[in-house]
Amino acid sequence: MRTTLVIDDAVFRAAKVRAAQTGQTLSDMVTRLLETALRAPEPPRPEPFHMLTFGEGEPPVHHEPAEMKALLEDEDLESLRRS
């Protein structure tokens, strides 16, 4: 089957050199490499990440950065008032 692939120029030149060094056509070498890659087992997918949380049944808290900044500033001001 004929097809068109977009390959980086440096990779294409290196593949042409390797094919010539091994006495293969570029098409034969690419076919063999693809067959080998496709026979290899697919690597396992990583487990999904689950954030550990503490507290029983409380709803998650979400704050935007601006809200967090305001909360921290309020907390600082309150601690300065107490001192």
DSSP file (Angstrom, degrees, kcal/mol; ACC not computed):
  #  RESIDUE AA STRUCTURE BP1 BP2  ACC     N-H-->O    O-->H-N    N-H-->O    O-->H-N    TCO  KAPPA ALPHA  PHI   PSI    X-CA   Y-CA   Z-CA
    1    1 A M              0   0    0      0, 0.0     2,-0.4     0, 0.0     0, 0.0   0.000 360.0 360.0 360.0 140.5    0.0    0.0    0.0
    2    2 A R        +     0   0    0      2,-0.0     2,-0.3     0, 0.0     0, 0.0  -0.792 360.0 158.5 -98.1 141.6    1.3    3.5   -0.8
    3    3 A T        -     0   0    0     -2,-0.4     2,-0.5     2,-0.0     0, 0.0  -0.950  35.6-118.1-151.8 170.8    0.8    6.2    1.7
    4    4 A T        -     0   0    0     -2,-0.3     2,-0.4     2,-0.0    -2,-0.0  -0.968  26.5-175.0-118.7 131.8    2.2    9.6    2.7
    5    5 A L        -     0   0    0     -2,-0.5     2,-0.7     2,-0.0    -2,-0.0  -0.940  23.4-134.7-122.3 146.7    3.9   10.3    6.0
    6    6 A V        +     0   0    0     -2,-0.4     2,-0.4     0, 0.0    -2,-0.0  -0.912  35.4 174.9-100.2 115.1    5.2   13.6    7.4
    7    7 A I        -     0   0    0     -2,-0.7     5,-0.0     2,-0.0    -2,-0.0  -0.952  38.1-100.8-125.3 139.4    8.6   12.8    8.9
    8    8 A D     >  -     0   0    0     -2,-0.4     4,-2.6     1,-0.1     5,-0.2  -0.292  34.4-123.0 -54.3 139.1   11.1   15.2   10.4
    9    9 A D  H  > S+     0   0    0      1,-0.2     4,-2.5     2,-0.2     5,-0.2   0.893 110.2  48.9 -56.2 -45.3   13.9   15.9    7.9
   10   10 A A  H  > S+     0   0    0      1,-0.2     4,-2.3     2,-0.2    -1,-0.2   0.893 112.2  48.6 -64.9 -39.2   16.7   14.8   10.2
   11   11 A V  H  > S+     0   0    0      2,-0.2     4,-2.5     1,-0.2    -2,-0.2   0.910 110.9  51.1 -65.9 -42.1   14.9   11.5   11.0
   12   12 A F  H  X S+     0   0    0     -4,-2.6     4,-2.5     2,-0.2    -2,-0.2   0.932 111.0  47.6 -61.1 -46.6   14.2   10.9    7.3
   13   13 A R  H  X S+     0   0    0     -4,-2.5     4,-2.3     1,-0.2    -1,-0.2   0.920 112.9  48.5 -62.5 -43.2   17.9   11.4    6.4
   14   14 A A  H  X S+     0   0    0     -4,-2.3     4,-2.6     1,-0.2    -1,-0.2   0.896 111.6  50.0 -63.6 -39.7   19.0    9.1    9.3
   15   15 A A  H  X S+     0   0    0     -4,-2.5     4,-2.7     2,-0.2    -2,-0.2   0.907 109.5  51.0 -65.3 -41.5   16.5    6.4    8.2
   16   16 A K  H  X S+     0   0    0     -4,-2.5     4,-2.3     2,-0.2    -2,-0.2   0.918 111.9  47.5 -61.6 -43.1   17.7    6.6    4.6
   17   17 A V  H  X S+     0   0    0     -4,-2.3     4,-2.6     2,-0.2    -2,-0.2   0.937 113.0  48.0 -63.3 -46.6   21.3    6.2    5.7
   18   18 A R  H  X S+     0   0    0     -4,-2.6     4,-1.8     1,-0.2    -2,-0.2   0.910 111.2  50.6 -62.2 -42.2   20.4    3.2    8.0
   19   19 A A  H  <>S+     0   0    0     -4,-2.7     5,-2.8     1,-0.2     4,-0.5   0.923 112.1  47.2 -61.7 -43.3   18.4    1.5    5.3
   20   20 A A  H ><5S+     0   0    0     -4,-2.3     3,-0.9     1,-0.2    -2,-0.2   0.900 110.2  52.8 -65.1 -40.3   21.3    1.9    2.8
   21   21 A Q  H 3<5S+     0   0    0     -4,-2.6    -1,-0.2     1,-0.2    -2,-0.2   0.829 113.8  42.8 -64.3 -31.7   23.8    0.6    5.4
   22   22 A T  T 3<5S-     0   0    0     -4,-1.8    -1,-0.2    -5,-0.2    -2,-0.2   0.394 114.0-115.2 -96.8   2.3   21.7   -2.5    6.0
   23   23 A G  T < 5S+     0   0    0     -3,-0.9     2,-0.3    -4,-0.5    -3,-0.2   0.796  74.1 124.2  72.2  28.0   21.0   -3.1    2.3
   24   24 A Q      < -     0   0    0     -5,-2.8    -1,-0.3    -6,-0.2     2,-0.2  -0.775  64.6-111.7-114.2 160.7   17.2   -2.5    2.7
   25   25 A T     >  -     0   0    0     -2,-0.3     4,-2.4     1,-0.1     5,-0.2  -0.568  32.9-115.2 -80.0 158.5   14.9   -0.1    1.0
   26   26 A L  H  > S+     0   0    0      1,-0.2     4,-2.7    -2,-0.2     5,-0.2   0.903 117.4  53.8 -60.3 -40.9   13.5    2.6    3.2
   27   27 A S  H  > S+     0   0    0      1,-0.2     4,-2.4     2,-0.2    -1,-0.2   0.921 109.1  47.4 -60.9 -44.9   10.0    1.1    2.8
   28   28 A D  H  > S+     0   0    0      2,-0.2     4,-2.5     1,-0.2    -1,-0.2   0.913 113.2  48.4 -63.9 -41.8   11.1   -2.3    3.9
   29   29 A M  H  X S+     0   0    0     -4,-2.4     4,-2.6     2,-0.2    -2,-0.2   0.931 112.6  47.3 -65.0 -44.7   13.0   -0.9    6.9
   30   30 A V  H  X S+     0   0    0     -4,-2.7     4,-2.6     1,-0.2     5,-0.2   0.906 111.7  51.7 -63.0 -41.3   10.0    1.2    8.0
   31   31 A T  H  X S+     0   0    0     -4,-2.4     4,-2.5    -5,-0.2    -2,-0.2   0.935 111.5  46.5 -60.1 -47.0    7.7   -1.8    7.5
   32   32 A R  H  X S+     0   0    0     -4,-2.5     4,-2.4     1,-0.2    -2,-0.2   0.914 112.9  49.6 -63.2 -42.6    9.9   -4.0    9.7
   33   33 A L  H  X S+     0   0    0     -4,-2.6     4,-2.5     1,-0.2    -1,-0.2   0.910 112.2  47.4 -63.9 -41.4   10.2   -1.3   12.4
   34   34 A L  H  X S+     0   0    0     -4,-2.6     4,-2.6     2,-0.2    -1,-0.2   0.908 110.6  52.2 -66.2 -41.1    6.5   -0.7   12.5
   35   35 A E  H  X S+     0   0    0     -4,-2.5     4,-1.5    -5,-0.2    -2,-0.2   0.929 111.6  47.1 -59.6 -44.3    5.8   -4.5   12.7
   36   36 A T  H  X S+     0   0    0     -4,-2.4     4,-1.2     1,-0.2     3,-0.2   0.927 113.3  47.8 -62.8 -45.7    8.2   -4.8   15.6
   37   37 A A  H  < S+     0   0    0     -4,-2.5     3,-0.2     1,-0.2    -1,-0.2   0.884 111.8  50.0 -64.1 -38.4    6.7   -1.8   17.4
   38   38 A L  H  < S+     0   0    0     -4,-2.6    -1,-0.2     1,-0.2    -2,-0.2   0.748 107.7  53.8 -75.3 -22.5    3.1   -3.1   16.9
   39   39 A R  H  < S+     0   0    0     -4,-1.5    -1,-0.2    -3,-0.2    -2,-0.2   0.750  88.0  97.9 -79.3 -24.6    4.0   -6.5   18.2
   40   40 A A  S  < S-     0   0    0     -4,-1.2     2,-0.0    -3,-0.2    -3,-0.0  -0.340  88.5-101.3 -65.0 143.4    5.4   -5.1   21.5
   41   41 A P        -     0   0    0      0, 0.0    -1,-0.1     0, 0.0    -2,-0.1  -0.354  38.7-107.2 -65.2 145.8    3.0   -5.1   24.4
   42   42 A E        -     0   0    0      1,-0.1     3,-0.1    -4,-0.1    -4,-0.0  -0.546  39.4-108.4 -72.0 134.7    1.3   -1.9   25.1
   43   43 A P        -     0   0    0      0, 0.0    -1,-0.1     0, 0.0     2,-0.0  -0.326  41.9 -96.8 -63.6 147.3    2.8   -0.3   28.3
   44   44 A P        -     0   0    0      0, 0.0     3,-0.0     0, 0.0     0, 0.0  -0.335  37.4-117.9 -64.8 145.0    0.4   -0.4   31.3
   45   45 A R        -     0   0    0      1,-0.1    -3,-0.0    -3,-0.1     2,-0.0  -0.613  34.2-105.4 -80.9 141.9   -1.6    2.8   31.8
   46   46 A P        -     0   0    0      0, 0.0    -1,-0.1     0, 0.0     3,-0.1  -0.324  37.7-101.8 -67.2 150.7   -1.0    4.5   35.1
   47   47 A E        -     0   0    0      1,-0.1     2,-0.0    -3,-0.0     0, 0.0  -0.406  46.5 -96.7 -66.0 146.2   -3.6    4.2   37.8
   48   48 A P        -     0   0    0      0, 0.0     2,-0.3     0, 0.0    -1,-0.1  -0.378  42.1-110.7 -64.4 145.5   -5.8    7.4   38.1
   49   49 A F        -     0   0    0     -3,-0.1     2,-0.5    -2,-0.0     0, 0.0  -0.609  31.2-167.6 -79.8 132.5   -4.7    9.7   40.9
   50   50 A H        -     0   0    0     -2,-0.3     2,-0.3     0, 0.0    -1,-0.0  -0.984  17.6-133.9-122.6 121.7   -6.9   10.0   43.9
   51   51 A M        -     0   0    0     -2,-0.5     2,-0.4     1,-0.1    -2,-0.0  -0.567  19.2-129.7 -74.7 128.9   -6.3   12.8   46.4
   52   52 A L        -     0   0    0     -2,-0.3     2,-0.3     2,-0.0    -1,-0.1  -0.643  31.7-174.6 -77.0 132.2   -6.4   11.7   50.0
   53   53 A T        -     0   0    0     -2,-0.4     2,-0.3     2,-0.1     0, 0.0  -0.887  14.3-143.2-126.3 159.4   -8.7   13.9   52.0
   54   54 A F        +     0   0    0     -2,-0.3     2,-0.1     2,-0.0     4,-0.1  -0.894  54.8  64.2-122.1 152.7   -9.5   14.0   55.7
   55   55 A G  S    S-     0   0    0     -2,-0.3     2,-0.8     2,-0.1    -2,-0.1  -0.143  78.6 -90.9 110.9 150.1  -12.7   14.7   57.4
   56   56 A E  S    S-     0   0    0      1,-0.2    -2,-0.0    -2,-0.1    -1,-0.0  -0.843  88.3 -34.4-103.7 108.3  -16.0   12.9   57.5
   57   57 A G  S    S+     0   0    0     -2,-0.8    -1,-0.2     1,-0.2    -2,-0.1   0.559  87.6 146.3  68.1  10.4  -18.5   13.8   54.8
   58   58 A E        -     0   0    0      1,-0.1    -1,-0.2    -4,-0.1     3,-0.1  -0.582  55.0-106.8 -80.0 143.9  -17.7   17.4   54.7
   59   59 A P        -     0   0    0      0, 0.0    -1,-0.1     0, 0.0     2,-0.0  -0.355  41.0 -98.5 -67.3 148.6  -18.1   19.0   51.2
   60   60 A P        -     0   0    0      0, 0.0     2,-0.5     0, 0.0     0, 0.0  -0.333  35.2-130.4 -65.2 149.8  -14.9   19.9   49.4
   61   61 A V        -     0   0    0     -3,-0.1     2,-0.5     2,-0.0    -3,-0.0  -0.874  22.4-172.7-105.1 132.7  -13.7   23.5   49.6
   62   62 A H        +     0   0    0     -2,-0.5     2,-0.4     2,-0.0     0, 0.0  -0.989   5.9 175.7-127.9 125.4  -12.8   25.4   46.5
   63   63 A H        -     0   0    0     -2,-0.5    -2,-0.0     4,-0.0     0, 0.0  -0.986  25.8-131.2-128.2 138.7  -11.3   28.8   46.6
   64   64 A E     >  -     0   0    0     -2,-0.4     4,-2.3     1,-0.1     3,-0.4  -0.498  35.3-106.4 -77.0 156.2  -10.0   30.9   43.7
   65   65 A P  H  > S+     0   0    0      0, 0.0     4,-2.5     0, 0.0     5,-0.2   0.876 121.4  52.8 -54.4 -40.1   -6.5   32.5   44.2
   66   66 A A  H  > S+     0   0    0      1,-0.2     4,-2.1     2,-0.2     5,-0.1   0.893 109.4  49.5 -64.0 -38.2   -8.0   35.9   44.8
   67   67 A E  H  > S+     0   0    0     -3,-0.4     4,-2.6     2,-0.2    -1,-0.2   0.912 110.7  49.8 -65.4 -42.2  -10.3   34.5   47.5
   68   68 A M  H  X S+     0   0    0     -4,-2.3     4,-2.6     2,-0.2     5,-0.2   0.911 109.5  51.7 -62.9 -42.4   -7.4   32.8   49.2
   69   69 A K  H  X S+     0   0    0     -4,-2.5     4,-2.4    -5,-0.2    -1,-0.2   0.931 111.3  47.1 -59.6 -46.3   -5.3   36.0   49.1
   70   70 A A  H  X S+     0   0    0     -4,-2.1     4,-2.6     1,-0.2    -2,-0.2   0.909 111.7  50.7 -63.4 -42.5   -8.2   37.9   50.7
   71   71 A L  H  X S+     0   0    0     -4,-2.6     4,-2.3     1,-0.2    -1,-0.2   0.912 111.8  47.3 -62.0 -42.7   -8.7   35.2   53.4
   72   72 A L  H  X S+     0   0    0     -4,-2.6     4,-2.5     2,-0.2    -2,-0.2   0.895 111.6  50.3 -67.1 -39.5   -5.0   35.3   54.2
   73   73 A E  H  X S+     0   0    0     -4,-2.4     4,-2.7    -5,-0.2    -2,-0.2   0.924 111.1  49.0 -63.6 -43.4   -4.9   39.0   54.4
   74   74 A D  H  X S+     0   0    0     -4,-2.6     4,-2.4     1,-0.2    -2,-0.2   0.907 111.1  50.4 -60.3 -42.0   -7.9   39.0   56.7
   75   75 A E  H  X S+     0   0    0     -4,-2.3     4,-2.1     2,-0.2    -2,-0.2   0.906 111.2  48.5 -63.9 -41.9   -6.3   36.4   58.9
   76   76 A D  H  X S+     0   0    0     -4,-2.5     4,-2.0     2,-0.2    -2,-0.2   0.932 111.6  49.1 -63.0 -46.1   -3.1   38.5   59.1
   77   77 A L  H  X S+     0   0    0     -4,-2.7     4,-2.1     1,-0.2    -2,-0.2   0.905 110.6  51.2 -60.8 -41.8   -5.0   41.6   60.0
   78   78 A E  H  X S+     0   0    0     -4,-2.4     4,-1.6     1,-0.2    -1,-0.2   0.901 109.6  49.2 -63.1 -41.7   -6.9   39.8   62.7
   79   79 A S  H  X S+     0   0    0     -4,-2.1     4,-0.9     1,-0.2    -1,-0.2   0.853 110.2  51.5 -68.9 -32.4   -3.7   38.4   64.2
   80   80 A L  H  < S+     0   0    0     -4,-2.0     3,-0.3     1,-0.2    -1,-0.2   0.863 107.5  53.0 -69.4 -35.8   -2.2   41.9   64.2
   81   81 A R  H  < S+     0   0    0     -4,-2.1    -2,-0.2     1,-0.2    -1,-0.2   0.871 107.5  52.0 -64.9 -36.8   -5.3   43.3   66.0
   82   82 A R  H  <        0   0    0     -4,-1.6    -1,-0.2     1,-0.2    -2,-0.2   0.739 360.0 360.0 -73.4 -22.6   -5.0   40.7   68.7
   83   83 A S     <        0   0    0     -4,-0.9    -1,-0.2    -3,-0.3    -2,-0.2   0.503 360.0 360.0 -88.9 360.0   -1.3   41.5   69.4
